[in-house]
């Protein structure tokens, strides 16, 4: 059996829906790392030195190779990566 690691960086309010979509697509479970931070191309806004960025979760899926593409596409659809810039990213290794 061969496996792929899917790593998704999603807004914390979308973690539950991403997990549900991945399960429906064939994932059996995941590891969630909460309260991750990052910075994209444009710097985040701040107010008196306090960051106004939303918290993100890092969701790690270890899935069978033949399921990985479908799961990755479903994660992108549910998290709206293509529709709204800056909402997150998902990659596979």
Residue pairs with C-beta under 8 A, 6 or more apart in sequence:
1 64
2 64
2 65
3 62
3 63
3 64
3 65
4 62
4 63
4 64
4 65
4 68
4 92
4 93
5 60
5 61
5 62
5 92
5 93
6 22
6 27
6 60
6 61
6 62
6 63
6 68
6 71
6 72
6 75
6 90
6 91
6 92
7 58
7 59
7 60
7 61
7 90
7 91
7 92
7 93
8 18
8 58
8 59
8 61
8 75
8 79
8 88
8 89
8 90
9 36
9 38
9 56
9 57
9 58
9 59
9 88
9 89
9 90
10 18
10 56
10 57
10 59
10 75
10 79
10 87
10 88
10 90
11 54
11 55
11 56
11 57
11 79
11 87
11 88
12 34
12 35
12 54
12 55
12 56
12 57
13 54
14 78
14 79
14 80
14 87
14 88
15 32
15 57
15 59
17 78
17 79
18 59
18 75
18 78
18 79
19 30
19 32
19 59
20 78
21 74
21 75
21 77
21 78
22 30
22 59
22 61
22 71
22 74
22 75
24 74
25 67
25 70
25 71
25 74
26 63
26 64
26 67
26 70
26 71
27 61
27 63
27 67
27 71
28 63
29 61
30 59
30 60
30 61
31 59
31 60
32 57
32 58
32 59
32 60
33 57
33 58
33 59
33 60
34 55
34 57
35 55
35 56
35 57
36 55
36 56
36 57
36 58
37 53
37 55
37 56
38 56
40 86
44 51
44 52
44 53
45 51
45 52
45 53
46 52
56 88
61 71
63 71
68 92
72 90
72 92
75 81
75 90
76 82
76 90
79 87
79 88
79 90
80 87
81 87
81 88
81 89
81 90
